[in-house]
Amino acid sequence: MLTGAAVENFIRRMSHSPLKGYLHFLSTPAPFSPVEAR
């Protein structure tokens, strides 16, 4: 479901701003696919 680029982008975003990334991860309707759910 998630592409390698999407996962890498999410990890990069998490490492750039972990708190913001984590809040975005929690606010998504589908936590298992945060990039696709935005």
N, C-alpha and C positions, 0 to 999 in steps of 0.2 A: 504494500500500500504506500509506504513511504519510500521515496527514492534516496539513493546514497547522497545526492547533493542536498536534498531537503534535510536529512539527518545531520549532515555536516554543517549546514547553515544554522540549524537549531543549536547544535553544540557550540558553534562559534559565537552565536548570539548569547548563549548562556554564559560562556566564559568572559564575554565582553561586559555584560551587566547581569550577574546571576540573580539578583533580587527581581529585577524587571522581567527577566526571562522566566523565572519561576512563577511570578504572579500571572504572566501571560499564559503560562502552561496550565495554571489552575483555572484560569478564566475561560479556557476553551471548552466548548461543548463536548469534544471528543479528546480527552487527555492522551489517548494512545496515538493520535496523529495531530500534534499541535500545529505543525506547519500547514497542513491541508485544511485545518478547521478555522483558520483565521478569517 
